[in-house]
Amino acid sequence: MRLEWLSEFNINPLLSSISFNTNINRTFNSQRFREVYIEGADSSKQIALPDIQQRNFLFDWNLSLSQNLTNSLRLDFSASNNSVVKNYF
């Protein structure tokens, strides 16, 4: 059996290019409320408002794949993702 016809297809199973990149940003927010005391009440017995702190990690990534399957057929694939990872006290 001769397989010469198989070489006519000129199939390339390997990827032509791969690209992957990531980006991580860390943000920190702190908020303090103004102390408001009720008039006529003892200020030492009033509860103070706590500080609010918030930390976020922004994680982004991009993926790109390219493959030349044959001389006239090319496959390109790309994907991206944006994530927020919240971290509270």
PDB file of N, CA, C and O in Angstrom:
ATOM      1  N   MET A   1       0.841  -1.175   0.000  1.00  0.00           N
ATOM      2  CA  MET A   1       0.000   0.000   0.000  1.00  0.00           C
ATOM      3  C   MET A   1       0.889   1.242   0.000  1.00  0.00           C
ATOM      4  O   MET A   1       1.811   1.363   0.806  1.00  0.00           O
ATOM      5  N   ARG A   2       0.611   2.106  -0.863  1.00  0.00           N
ATOM      6  CA  ARG A   2       1.424   3.314  -0.976  1.00  0.00           C
ATOM      7  C   ARG A   2       0.682   4.478  -0.330  1.00  0.00           C
ATOM      8  O   ARG A   2      -0.522   4.646  -0.523  1.00  0.00           O
ATOM      9  N   LEU A   3       1.425   5.287   0.448  1.00  0.00           N
ATOM     10  CA  LEU A   3       0.833   6.417   1.156  1.00  0.00           C
ATOM     11  C   LEU A   3       1.313   7.750   0.595  1.00  0.00           C
ATOM     12  O   LEU A   3       1.438   8.731   1.329  1.00  0.00           O
ATOM     13  N   GLU A   4       1.576   7.781  -0.688  1.00  0.00           N
ATOM     14  CA  GLU A   4       2.026   9.027  -1.304  1.00  0.00           C
ATOM     15  C   GLU A   4       0.946  10.104  -1.265  1.00  0.00           C
ATOM     16  O   GLU A   4       1.269  11.290  -1.197  1.00  0.00           O
ATOM     17  N   TRP A   5      -0.306   9.723  -1.305  1.00  0.00           N
ATOM     18  CA  TRP A   5      -1.406  10.686  -1.269  1.00  0.00           C
ATOM     19  C   TRP A   5      -1.438  11.458   0.053  1.00  0.00           C
ATOM     20  O   TRP A   5      -1.941  12.579   0.115  1.00  0.00           O
ATOM     21  N   LEU A   6      -0.887  10.834   1.126  1.00  0.00           N
ATOM     22  CA  LEU A   6      -0.882  11.498   2.421  1.00  0.00           C
ATOM     23  C   LEU A   6       0.060  12.703   2.427  1.00  0.00           C
ATOM     24  O   LEU A   6      -0.225  13.707   3.079  1.00  0.00           O
ATOM     25  N   SER A   7       1.149  12.610   1.725  1.00  0.00           N
ATOM     26  CA  SER A   7       2.077  13.742   1.658  1.00  0.00           C
ATOM     27  C   SER A   7       1.515  14.900   0.845  1.00  0.00           C
ATOM     28  O   SER A   7       2.021  16.017   0.954  1.00  0.00           O
ATOM     29  N   GLU A   8       0.507  14.679   0.052  1.00  0.00           N
ATOM     30  CA  GLU A   8      -0.126  15.733  -0.735  1.00  0.00           C
ATOM     31  C   GLU A   8      -0.898  16.725   0.134  1.00  0.00           C
ATOM     32  O   GLU A   8      -1.075  17.878  -0.258  1.00  0.00           O
ATOM     33  N   PHE A   9      -1.353  16.294   1.295  1.00  0.00           N
ATOM     34  CA  PHE A   9      -2.139  17.172   2.160  1.00  0.00           C
ATOM     35  C   PHE A   9      -1.291  18.233   2.847  1.00  0.00           C
ATOM     36  O   PHE A   9      -1.796  19.313   3.154  1.00  0.00           O
ATOM     37  N   ASN A  10      -0.037  17.958   3.091  1.00  0.00           N
ATOM     38  CA  ASN A  10       0.886  18.921   3.684  1.00  0.00           C
ATOM     39  C   ASN A  10       0.362  19.430   5.042  1.00  0.00           C
ATOM     40  O   ASN A  10       0.246  20.637   5.250  1.00  0.00           O
ATOM     41  N   ILE A  11       0.049  18.511   5.950  1.00  0.00           N
ATOM     42  CA  ILE A  11      -0.484  18.845   7.269  1.00  0.00           C
ATOM     43  C   ILE A  11       0.655  19.120   8.230  1.00  0.00           C
ATOM     44  O   ILE A  11       1.620  18.360   8.305  1.00  0.00           O
ATOM     45  N   ASN A  12       0.532  20.214   8.965  1.00  0.00           N
ATOM     46  CA  ASN A  12       1.522  20.597   9.963  1.00  0.00           C
ATOM     47  C   ASN A  12       0.882  20.483  11.355  1.00  0.00           C
ATOM     48  O   ASN A  12       0.041  21.316  11.693  1.00  0.00           O
ATOM     49  N   PRO A  13       1.245  19.486  12.174  1.00  0.00           N
ATOM     50  CA  PRO A  13       0.601  19.308  13.481  1.00  0.00           C
ATOM     51  C   PRO A  13       1.160  20.218  14.588  1.00  0.00           C
ATOM     52  O   PRO A  13       0.597  20.255  15.682  1.00  0.00           O
ATOM     53  N   LEU A  14       2.240  20.943  14.331  1.00  0.00           N
ATOM     54  CA  LEU A  14       2.870  21.775  15.360  1.00  0.00           C
ATOM     55  C   LEU A  14       2.297  23.190  15.362  1.00  0.00           C
ATOM     56  O   LEU A  14       1.872  23.704  14.327  1.00  0.00           O
ATOM     57  N   LEU A  15       2.295  23.807  16.539  1.00  0.00           N
ATOM     58  CA  LEU A  15       1.826  25.187  16.659  1.00  0.00           C
ATOM     59  C   LEU A  15       2.846  26.151  16.052  1.00  0.00           C
ATOM     60  O   LEU A  15       4.054  25.942  16.158  1.00  0.00           O
ATOM     61  N   SER A  16       2.351  27.189  15.426  1.00  0.00           N
ATOM     62  CA  SER A  16       3.232  28.205  14.847  1.00  0.00           C
ATOM     63  C   SER A  16       3.691  29.204  15.900  1.00  0.00           C
ATOM     64  O   SER A  16       4.854  29.606  15.916  1.00  0.00           O
ATOM     65  N   SER A  17       2.774  29.605  16.781  1.00  0.00           N
ATOM     66  CA  SER A  17       3.157  30.560  17.827  1.00  0.00           C
ATOM     67  C   SER A  17       2.263  30.382  19.054  1.00  0.00           C
ATOM     68  O   SER A  17       1.096  30.003  18.954  1.00  0.00           O
ATOM     69  N   ILE A  18       2.854  30.671  20.211  1.00  0.00           N
ATOM     70  CA  ILE A  18       2.156  30.648  21.490  1.00  0.00           C
ATOM     71  C   ILE A  18       2.502  31.938  22.207  1.00  0.00           C
ATOM     72  O   ILE A  18       3.670  32.317  22.287  1.00  0.00           O
ATOM     73  N   SER A  19       1.493  32.611  22.727  1.00  0.00           N
ATOM     74  CA  SER A  19       1.718  33.843  23.473  1.00  0.00           C
ATOM     75  C   SER A  19       0.862  33.810  24.738  1.00  0.00           C
ATOM     76  O   SER A  19      -0.330  33.506  24.691  1.00  0.00           O
ATOM     77  N   PHE A  20       1.495  34.131  25.873  1.00  0.00           N
ATOM     78  CA  PHE A  20       0.784  34.147  27.150  1.00  0.00           C
ATOM     79  C   PHE A  20       1.343  35.283  27.989  1.00  0.00           C
ATOM     80  O   PHE A  20       2.556  35.378  28.178  1.00  0.00           O
ATOM     81  N   ASN A  21       0.468  36.145  28.495  1.00  0.00           N
ATOM     82  CA  ASN A  21       0.945  37.187  29.397  1.00  0.00           C
ATOM     83  C   ASN A  21      -0.049  37.383  30.530  1.00  0.00           C
ATOM     84  O   ASN A  21      -1.241  37.110  30.391  1.00  0.00           O
ATOM     85  N   THR A  22       0.473  37.864  31.661  1.00  0.00           N
ATOM     86  CA  THR A  22      -0.347  38.103  32.831  1.00  0.00           C
ATOM     87  C   THR A  22      -0.060  39.492  33.380  1.00  0.00           C
ATOM     88  O   THR A  22       0.994  40.077  33.130  1.00  0.00           O
ATOM     89  N   ASN A  23      -1.020  39.999  34.129  1.00  0.00           N
ATOM     90  CA  ASN A  23      -0.869  41.300  34.765  1.00  0.00           C
ATOM     91  C   ASN A  23      -1.564  41.224  36.120  1.00  0.00           C
ATOM     92  O   ASN A  23      -2.738  40.864  36.208  1.00  0.00           O
ATOM     93  N   ILE A  24      -0.821  41.571  37.185  1.00  0.00           N
ATOM     94  CA  ILE A  24      -1.375  41.538  38.529  1.00  0.00           C
ATOM     95  C   ILE A  24      -1.239  42.934  39.131  1.00  0.00           C
ATOM     96  O   ILE A  24      -0.143  43.491  39.194  1.00  0.00           O
ATOM     97  N   ASN A  25      -2.364  43.490  39.572  1.00  0.00           N
ATOM     98  CA  ASN A  25      -2.380  44.798  40.240  1.00  0.00           C
ATOM     99  C   ASN A  25      -2.978  44.612  41.622  1.00  0.00           C
ATOM    100  O   ASN A  25      -4.014  43.968  41.784  1.00  0.00           O
ATOM    101  N   ARG A  26      -2.314  45.180  42.610  1.00  0.00           N
ATOM    102  CA  ARG A  26      -2.813  45.122  43.978  1.00  0.00           C
ATOM    103  C   ARG A  26      -3.283  46.509  44.375  1.00  0.00           C
ATOM    104  O   ARG A  26      -2.554  47.488  44.216  1.00  0.00           O
ATOM    105  N   THR A  27      -4.500  46.593  44.891  1.00  0.00           N
ATOM    106  CA  THR A  27      -5.025  47.879  45.345  1.00  0.00           C
ATOM    107  C   THR A  27      -5.355  47.774  46.831  1.00  0.00           C
ATOM    108  O   THR A  27      -5.786  46.728  47.317  1.00  0.00           O
ATOM    109  N   PHE A  28      -5.144  48.873  47.536  1.00  0.00           N
ATOM    110  CA  PHE A  28      -5.448  48.940  48.964  1.00  0.00           C
ATOM    111  C   PHE A  28      -6.240  50.207  49.224  1.00  0.00           C
ATOM    112  O   PHE A  28      -5.816  51.299  48.847  1.00  0.00           O
ATOM    113  N   ASN A  29      -7.396  50.064  49.872  1.00  0.00           N
ATOM    114  CA  ASN A  29      -8.247  51.202  50.217  1.00  0.00           C
ATOM    115  C   ASN A  29      -8.488  51.194  51.720  1.00  0.00           C
ATOM    116  O   ASN A  29      -8.757  50.150  52.314  1.00  0.00           O
ATOM    117  N   SER A  30      -8.390  52.357  52.315  1.00  0.00           N
ATOM    118  CA  SER A  30      -8.684  52.504  53.736  1.00  0.00           C
ATOM    119  C   SER A  30      -9.621  53.692  53.893  1.00  0.00           C
ATOM    120  O   SER A  30      -9.400  54.755  53.314  1.00  0.00           O
ATOM    121  N   GLN A  31     -10.673  53.495  54.685  1.00  0.00           N
ATOM    122  CA  GLN A  31     -11.665  54.548  54.866  1.00  0.00           C
ATOM    123  C   GLN A  31     -11.919  54.736  56.354  1.00  0.00           C
ATOM    124  O   GLN A  31     -12.169  53.774  57.081  1.00  0.00           O
ATOM    125  N   ARG A  32     -11.854  55.968  56.790  1.00  0.00           N
ATOM    126  CA  ARG A  32     -12.127  56.314  58.184  1.00  0.00           C
ATOM    127  C   ARG A  32     -13.304  57.280  58.219  1.00  0.00           C
ATOM    128  O   ARG A  32     -13.325  58.290  57.516  1.00  0.00           O
ATOM    129  N   PHE A  33     -14.270  56.950  59.042  1.00  0.00           N
ATOM    130  CA  PHE A  33     -15.447  57.799  59.183  1.00  0.00           C
ATOM    131  C   PHE A  33     -15.196  58.883  60.225  1.00  0.00           C
ATOM    132  O   PHE A  33     -14.436  58.697  61.175  1.00  0.00           O
ATOM    133  N   ARG A  34     -15.830  59.973  60.029  1.00  0.00           N
ATOM    134  CA  ARG A  34     -15.739  61.076  60.973  1.00  0.00           C
ATOM    135  C   ARG A  34     -16.448  60.682  62.258  1.00  0.00           C
ATOM    136  O   ARG A  34     -17.530  60.095  62.224  1.00  0.00           O
ATOM    137  N   GLU A  35     -15.841  61.003  63.383  1.00  0.00           N
ATOM    138  CA  GLU A  35     -16.452  60.697  64.679  1.00  0.00           C
ATOM    139  C   GLU A  35     -17.588  61.681  64.945  1.00  0.00           C
ATOM    140  O   GLU A  35     -17.378  62.893  64.961  1.00  0.00           O
ATOM    141  N   VAL A  36     -18.767  61.160  65.149  1.00  0.00           N
ATOM    142  CA  VAL A  36     -19.935  61.978  65.453  1.00  0.00           C
ATOM    143  C   VAL A  36     -20.456  61.520  66.808  1.00  0.00           C
ATOM    144  O   VAL A  36     -20.825  60.358  66.981  1.00  0.00           O
ATOM    145  N   TYR A  37     -20.483  62.422  67.749  1.00  0.00           N
ATOM    146  CA  TYR A  37     -20.956  62.097  69.091  1.00  0.00           C
ATOM    147  C   TYR A  37     -22.308  62.764  69.327  1.00  0.00           C
ATOM    148  O   TYR A  37     -22.570  63.863  68.838  1.00  0.00           O
ATOM    149  N   ILE A  38     -23.137  62.095  70.068  1.00  0.00           N
ATOM    150  CA  ILE A  38     -24.461  62.620  70.400  1.00  0.00           C
ATOM    151  C   ILE A  38     -24.302  63.644  71.520  1.00  0.00           C
ATOM    152  O   ILE A  38     -23.638  63.391  72.524  1.00  0.00           O
ATOM    153  N   GLU A  39     -24.914  64.782  71.329  1.00  0.00           N
ATOM    154  CA  GLU A  39     -24.813  65.838  72.344  1.00  0.00           C
ATOM    155  C   GLU A  39     -25.538  65.423  73.620  1.00  0.00           C
ATOM    156  O   GLU A  39     -26.609  64.819  73.572  1.00  0.00           O
ATOM    157  N   GLY A  40     -24.949  65.750  74.738  1.00  0.00           N
ATOM    158  CA  GLY A  40     -25.545  65.438  76.026  1.00  0.00           C
ATOM    159  C   GLY A  40     -25.211  64.050  76.526  1.00  0.00           C
ATOM    160  O   GLY A  40     -25.552  63.718  77.662  1.00  0.00           O
ATOM    161  N   ALA A  41     -24.546  63.211  75.709  1.00  0.00           N
ATOM    162  CA  ALA A  41     -24.155  61.869  76.138  1.00  0.00           C
ATOM    163  C   ALA A  41     -22.668  61.868  76.443  1.00  0.00           C
ATOM    164  O   ALA A  41     -21.911  62.672  75.899  1.00  0.00           O
ATOM    165  N   ASP A  42     -22.255  60.957  77.321  1.00  0.00           N
ATOM    166  CA  ASP A  42     -20.846  60.846  77.693  1.00  0.00           C
ATOM    167  C   ASP A  42     -20.075  60.267  76.507  1.00  0.00           C
ATOM    168  O   ASP A  42     -20.379  59.159  76.066  1.00  0.00           O
ATOM    169  N   SER A  43     -19.090  60.989  75.985  1.00  0.00           N
ATOM    170  CA  SER A  43     -18.353  60.548  74.794  1.00  0.00           C
ATOM    171  C   SER A  43     -17.491  59.321  75.061  1.00  0.00           C
ATOM    172  O   SER A  43     -17.158  58.597  74.123  1.00  0.00           O
ATOM    173  N   SER A  44     -17.121  59.068  76.314  1.00  0.00           N
ATOM    174  CA  SER A  44     -16.302  57.886  76.613  1.00  0.00           C
ATOM    175  C   SER A  44     -17.123  56.601  76.538  1.00  0.00           C
ATOM    176  O   SER A  44     -16.546  55.519  76.429  1.00  0.00           O
ATOM    177  N   LYS A  45     -18.444  56.690  76.593  1.00  0.00           N
ATOM    178  CA  LYS A  45     -19.307  55.506  76.544  1.00  0.00           C
ATOM    179  C   LYS A  45     -19.847  55.230  75.140  1.00  0.00           C
ATOM    180  O   LYS A  45     -20.537  54.234  74.926  1.00  0.00           O
ATOM    181  N   GLN A  46     -19.539  56.099  74.195  1.00  0.00           N
ATOM    182  CA  GLN A  46     -20.016  55.884  72.827  1.00  0.00           C
ATOM    183  C   GLN A  46     -19.000  55.036  72.066  1.00  0.00           C
ATOM    184  O   GLN A  46     -17.793  55.143  72.282  1.00  0.00           O
ATOM    185  N   ILE A  47     -19.505  54.206  71.186  1.00  0.00           N
ATOM    186  CA  ILE A  47     -18.651  53.289  70.425  1.00  0.00           C
ATOM    187  C   ILE A  47     -18.096  54.018  69.207  1.00  0.00           C
ATOM    188  O   ILE A  47     -18.841  54.623  68.436  1.00  0.00           O
ATOM    189  N   ALA A  48     -16.782  53.951  69.047  1.00  0.00           N
ATOM    190  CA  ALA A  48     -16.145  54.581  67.880  1.00  0.00           C
ATOM    191  C   ALA A  48     -16.327  53.690  66.654  1.00  0.00           C
ATOM    192  O   ALA A  48     -16.402  52.466  66.770  1.00  0.00           O
ATOM    193  N   LEU A  49     -16.396  54.306  65.502  1.00  0.00           N
ATOM    194  CA  LEU A  49     -16.532  53.560  64.245  1.00  0.00           C
ATOM    195  C   LEU A  49     -15.163  53.032  63.819  1.00  0.00           C
ATOM    196  O   LEU A  49     -14.172  53.760  63.879  1.00  0.00           O
ATOM    197  N   PRO A  50     -15.103  51.776  63.393  1.00  0.00           N
ATOM    198  CA  PRO A  50     -13.805  51.221  62.991  1.00  0.00           C
ATOM    199  C   PRO A  50     -13.408  51.692  61.587  1.00  0.00           C
ATOM    200  O   PRO A  50     -14.249  52.125  60.800  1.00  0.00           O
ATOM    201  N   ASP A  51     -12.125  51.597  61.301  1.00  0.00           N
ATOM    202  CA  ASP A  51     -11.632  51.867  59.948  1.00  0.00           C
ATOM    203  C   ASP A  51     -12.010  50.702  59.044  1.00  0.00           C
ATOM    204  O   ASP A  51     -11.982  49.545  59.465  1.00  0.00           O
ATOM    205  N   ILE A  52     -12.362  51.009  57.803  1.00  0.00           N
ATOM    206  CA  ILE A  52     -12.676  49.972  56.820  1.00  0.00           C
ATOM    207  C   ILE A  52     -11.489  49.871  55.873  1.00  0.00           C
ATOM    208  O   ILE A  52     -11.068  50.861  55.275  1.00  0.00           O
ATOM    209  N   GLN A  53     -10.961  48.667  55.748  1.00  0.00           N
ATOM    210  CA  GLN A  53      -9.833  48.439  54.848  1.00  0.00           C
ATOM    211  C   GLN A  53     -10.206  47.348  53.856  1.00  0.00           C
ATOM    212  O   GLN A  53     -10.836  46.350  54.205  1.00  0.00           O
ATOM    213  N   GLN A  54      -9.806  47.563  52.634  1.00  0.00           N
ATOM    214  CA  GLN A  54     -10.130  46.624  51.565  1.00  0.00           C
ATOM    215  C   GLN A  54      -8.893  46.446  50.689  1.00  0.00           C
ATOM    216  O   GLN A  54      -8.274  47.418  50.258  1.00  0.00           O
ATOM    217  N   ARG A  55      -8.551  45.197  50.436  1.00  0.00           N
ATOM    218  CA  ARG A  55      -7.436  44.882  49.540  1.00  0.00           C
ATOM    219  C   ARG A  55      -7.963  44.029  48.390  1.00  0.00           C
ATOM    220  O   ARG A  55      -8.624  43.015  48.615  1.00  0.00           O
ATOM    221  N   ASN A  56      -7.676  44.432  47.184  1.00  0.00           N
ATOM    222  CA  ASN A  56      -8.073  43.680  45.991  1.00  0.00           C
ATOM    223  C   ASN A  56      -6.847  43.349  45.156  1.00  0.00           C
ATOM    224  O   ASN A  56      -5.911  44.142  45.055  1.00  0.00           O
ATOM    225  N   PHE A  57      -6.871  42.168  44.563  1.00  0.00           N
ATOM    226  CA  PHE A  57      -5.875  41.787  43.580  1.00  0.00           C
ATOM    227  C   PHE A  57      -6.593  41.663  42.244  1.00  0.00           C
ATOM    228  O   PHE A  57      -7.532  40.878  42.109  1.00  0.00           O
ATOM    229  N   LEU A  58      -6.153  42.433  41.260  1.00  0.00           N
ATOM    230  CA  LEU A  58      -6.707  42.352  39.911  1.00  0.00           C
ATOM    231  C   LEU A  58      -5.768  41.481  39.085  1.00  0.00           C
ATOM    232  O   LEU A  58      -4.607  41.836  38.879  1.00  0.00           O
ATOM    233  N   PHE A  59      -6.267  40.345  38.615  1.00  0.00           N
ATOM    234  CA  PHE A  59      -5.443  39.376  37.894  1.00  0.00           C
ATOM    235  C   PHE A  59      -5.996  39.229  36.486  1.00  0.00           C
ATOM    236  O   PHE A  59      -7.118  38.760  36.300  1.00  0.00           O
ATOM    237  N   ASP A  60      -5.212  39.629  35.498  1.00  0.00           N
ATOM    238  CA  ASP A  60      -5.607  39.553  34.090  1.00  0.00           C
ATOM    239  C   ASP A  60      -4.631  38.638  33.350  1.00  0.00           C
ATOM    240  O   ASP A  60      -3.429  38.672  33.611  1.00  0.00           O
ATOM    241  N   TRP A  61      -5.139  37.832  32.440  1.00  0.00           N
ATOM    242  CA  TRP A  61      -4.248  37.044  31.591  1.00  0.00           C
ATOM    243  C   TRP A  61      -4.805  36.957  30.171  1.00  0.00           C
ATOM    244  O   TRP A  61      -6.014  37.027  29.948  1.00  0.00           O
ATOM    245  N   ASN A  62      -3.890  36.803  29.229  1.00  0.00           N
ATOM    246  CA  ASN A  62      -4.222  36.673  27.805  1.00  0.00           C
ATOM    247  C   ASN A  62      -3.461  35.484  27.230  1.00  0.00           C
ATOM    248  O   ASN A  62      -2.287  35.279  27.538  1.00  0.00           O
ATOM    249  N   LEU A  63      -4.133  34.712  26.400  1.00  0.00           N
ATOM    250  CA  LEU A  63      -3.537  33.551  25.752  1.00  0.00           C
ATOM    251  C   LEU A  63      -3.841  33.624  24.260  1.00  0.00           C
ATOM    252  O   LEU A  63      -4.963  33.928  23.855  1.00  0.00           O
ATOM    253  N   SER A  64      -2.837  33.343  23.461  1.00  0.00           N
ATOM    254  CA  SER A  64      -3.027  33.342  22.012  1.00  0.00           C
ATOM    255  C   SER A  64      -2.256  32.174  21.415  1.00  0.00           C
ATOM    256  O   SER A  64      -1.073  31.989  21.699  1.00  0.00           O
ATOM    257  N   LEU A  65      -2.936  31.387  20.585  1.00  0.00           N
ATOM    258  CA  LEU A  65      -2.327  30.252  19.890  1.00  0.00           C
ATOM    259  C   LEU A  65      -2.560  30.409  18.394  1.00  0.00           C
ATOM    260  O   LEU A  65      -3.619  30.865  17.965  1.00  0.00           O
ATOM    261  N   SER A  66      -1.580  30.033  17.619  1.00  0.00           N
ATOM    262  CA  SER A  66      -1.697  30.103  16.162  1.00  0.00           C
ATOM    263  C   SER A  66      -1.094  28.838  15.561  1.00  0.00           C
ATOM    264  O   SER A  66      -0.039  28.368  15.988  1.00  0.00           O
ATOM    265  N   GLN A  67      -1.789  28.300  14.562  1.00  0.00           N
ATOM    266  CA  GLN A  67      -1.304  27.085  13.915  1.00  0.00           C
ATOM    267  C   GLN A  67      -1.637  27.140  12.430  1.00  0.00           C
ATOM    268  O   GLN A  67      -2.766  27.443  12.045  1.00  0.00           O
ATOM    269  N   ASN A  68      -0.657  26.849  11.618  1.00  0.00           N
ATOM    270  CA  ASN A  68      -0.875  26.718  10.175  1.00  0.00           C
ATOM    271  C   ASN A  68      -1.106  25.234   9.888  1.00  0.00           C
ATOM    272  O   ASN A  68      -0.155  24.466   9.744  1.00  0.00           O
ATOM    273  N   LEU A  69      -2.367  24.842   9.807  1.00  0.00           N
ATOM    274  CA  LEU A  69      -2.684  23.425   9.610  1.00  0.00           C
ATOM    275  C   LEU A  69      -2.235  22.931   8.241  1.00  0.00           C
ATOM    276  O   LEU A  69      -1.640  21.860   8.116  1.00  0.00           O
ATOM    277  N   THR A  70      -2.527  23.719   7.230  1.00  0.00           N
ATOM    278  CA  THR A  70      -2.085  23.400   5.868  1.00  0.00           C
ATOM    279  C   THR A  70      -1.606  24.699   5.235  1.00  0.00           C
ATOM    280  O   THR A  70      -1.560  25.737   5.896  1.00  0.00           O
ATOM    281  N   ASN A  71      -1.259  24.642   3.983  1.00  0.00           N
ATOM    282  CA  ASN A  71      -0.811  25.853   3.288  1.00  0.00           C
ATOM    283  C   ASN A  71      -1.935  26.877   3.173  1.00  0.00           C
ATOM    284  O   ASN A  71      -1.667  28.079   3.160  1.00  0.00           O
ATOM    285  N   SER A  72      -3.160  26.437   3.089  1.00  0.00           N
ATOM    286  CA  SER A  72      -4.270  27.361   2.901  1.00  0.00           C
ATOM    287  C   SER A  72      -5.231  27.422   4.090  1.00  0.00           C
ATOM    288  O   SER A  72      -6.250  28.108   4.008  1.00  0.00           O
ATOM    289  N   LEU A  73      -4.939  26.732   5.182  1.00  0.00           N
ATOM    290  CA  LEU A  73      -5.820  26.714   6.342  1.00  0.00           C
ATOM    291  C   LEU A  73      -5.036  27.084   7.589  1.00  0.00           C
ATOM    292  O   LEU A  73      -4.069  26.418   7.960  1.00  0.00           O
ATOM    293  N   ARG A  74      -5.474  28.160   8.228  1.00  0.00           N
ATOM    294  CA  ARG A  74      -4.788  28.662   9.415  1.00  0.00           C
ATOM    295  C   ARG A  74      -5.778  28.752  10.568  1.00  0.00           C
ATOM    296  O   ARG A  74      -6.925  29.155  10.374  1.00  0.00           O
ATOM    297  N   LEU A  75      -5.340  28.378  11.768  1.00  0.00           N
ATOM    298  CA  LEU A  75      -6.180  28.396  12.953  1.00  0.00           C
ATOM    299  C   LEU A  75      -5.576  29.354  13.977  1.00  0.00           C
ATOM    300  O   LEU A  75      -4.419  29.204  14.369  1.00  0.00           O
ATOM    301  N   ASP A  76      -6.368  30.344  14.409  1.00  0.00           N
ATOM    302  CA  ASP A  76      -5.956  31.301  15.439  1.00  0.00           C
ATOM    303  C   ASP A  76      -6.944  31.213  16.587  1.00  0.00           C
ATOM    304  O   ASP A  76      -8.157  31.214  16.374  1.00  0.00           O
ATOM    305  N   PHE A  77      -6.421  31.135  17.807  1.00  0.00           N
ATOM    306  CA  PHE A  77      -7.252  31.059  19.005  1.00  0.00           C
ATOM    307  C   PHE A  77      -6.714  32.047  20.026  1.00  0.00           C
ATOM    308  O   PHE A  77      -5.508  32.107  20.264  1.00  0.00           O
ATOM    309  N   SER A  78      -7.606  32.819  20.627  1.00  0.00           N
ATOM    310  CA  SER A  78      -7.192  33.733  21.687  1.00  0.00           C
ATOM    311  C   SER A  78      -8.241  33.724  22.795  1.00  0.00           C
ATOM    312  O   SER A  78      -9.437  33.581  22.543  1.00  0.00           O
ATOM    313  N   ALA A  79      -7.759  33.879  24.028  1.00  0.00           N
ATOM    314  CA  ALA A  79      -8.639  33.902  25.194  1.00  0.00           C
ATOM    315  C   ALA A  79      -8.075  34.902  26.193  1.00  0.00           C
ATOM    316  O   ALA A  79      -6.864  35.104  26.274  1.00  0.00           O
ATOM    317  N   SER A  80      -8.965  35.520  26.947  1.00  0.00           N
ATOM    318  CA  SER A  80      -8.529  36.457  27.973  1.00  0.00           C
ATOM    319  C   SER A  80      -9.463  36.349  29.166  1.00  0.00           C
ATOM    320  O   SER A  80     -10.620  35.950  29.039  1.00  0.00           O
ATOM    321  N   ASN A  81      -8.935  36.713  30.329  1.00  0.00           N
ATOM    322  CA  ASN A  81      -9.713  36.642  31.553  1.00  0.00           C
ATOM    323  C   ASN A  81      -9.313  37.789  32.464  1.00  0.00           C
ATOM    324  O   ASN A  81      -8.132  38.121  32.572  1.00  0.00           O
ATOM    325  N   ASN A  82     -10.294  38.395  33.120  1.00  0.00           N
ATOM    326  CA  ASN A  82     -10.069  39.455  34.107  1.00  0.00           C
ATOM    327  C   ASN A  82     -10.723  39.008  35.402  1.00  0.00           C
ATOM    328  O   ASN A  82     -11.926  38.746  35.432  1.00  0.00           O
ATOM    329  N   SER A  83      -9.937  38.917  36.482  1.00  0.00           N
ATOM    330  CA  SER A  83     -10.440  38.448  37.768  1.00  0.00           C
ATOM    331  C   SER A  83     -10.148  39.461  38.857  1.00  0.00           C
ATOM    332  O   SER A  83      -9.120  40.138  38.830  1.00  0.00           O
ATOM    333  N   VAL A  84     -11.058  39.562  39.815  1.00  0.00           N
ATOM    334  CA  VAL A  84     -10.855  40.382  41.013  1.00  0.00           C
ATOM    335  C   VAL A  84     -10.880  39.426  42.192  1.00  0.00           C
ATOM    336  O   VAL A  84     -11.884  38.758  42.441  1.00  0.00           O
ATOM    337  N   VAL A  85      -9.762  39.363  42.921  1.00  0.00           N
ATOM    338  CA  VAL A  85      -9.672  38.536  44.115  1.00  0.00           C
ATOM    339  C   VAL A  85      -9.782  39.472  45.300  1.00  0.00           C
ATOM    340  O   VAL A  85      -8.880  40.277  45.534  1.00  0.00           O
ATOM    341  N   LYS A  86     -10.867  39.384  46.054  1.00  0.00           N
ATOM    342  CA  LYS A  86     -11.107  40.286  47.164  1.00  0.00           C
ATOM    343  C   LYS A  86     -10.522  39.715  48.441  1.00  0.00           C
ATOM    344  O   LYS A  86     -10.607  38.516  48.704  1.00  0.00           O
ATOM    345  N   ASN A  87      -9.926  40.597  49.228  1.00  0.00           N
ATOM    346  CA  ASN A  87      -9.308  40.184  50.481  1.00  0.00           C
ATOM    347  C   ASN A  87      -9.685  41.217  51.531  1.00  0.00           C
ATOM    348  O   ASN A  87      -9.210  42.352  51.491  1.00  0.00           O
ATOM    349  N   TYR A  88     -10.539  40.825  52.473  1.00  0.00           N
ATOM    350  CA  TYR A  88     -10.985  41.730  53.513  1.00  0.00           C
ATOM    351  C   TYR A  88     -10.404  41.298  54.848  1.00  0.00           C
ATOM    352  O   TYR A  88     -10.018  40.142  55.022  1.00  0.00           O
ATOM    353  N   PHE A  89     -10.343  42.229  55.786  1.00  0.00           N
ATOM    354  CA  PHE A  89      -9.952  41.886  57.161  1.00  0.00           C
ATOM    355  C   PHE A  89     -11.152  41.264  57.840  1.00  0.00           C
ATOM    356  O   PHE A  89     -11.074  40.889  59.010  1.00  0.00           O
TER     357      PHE A  89
END
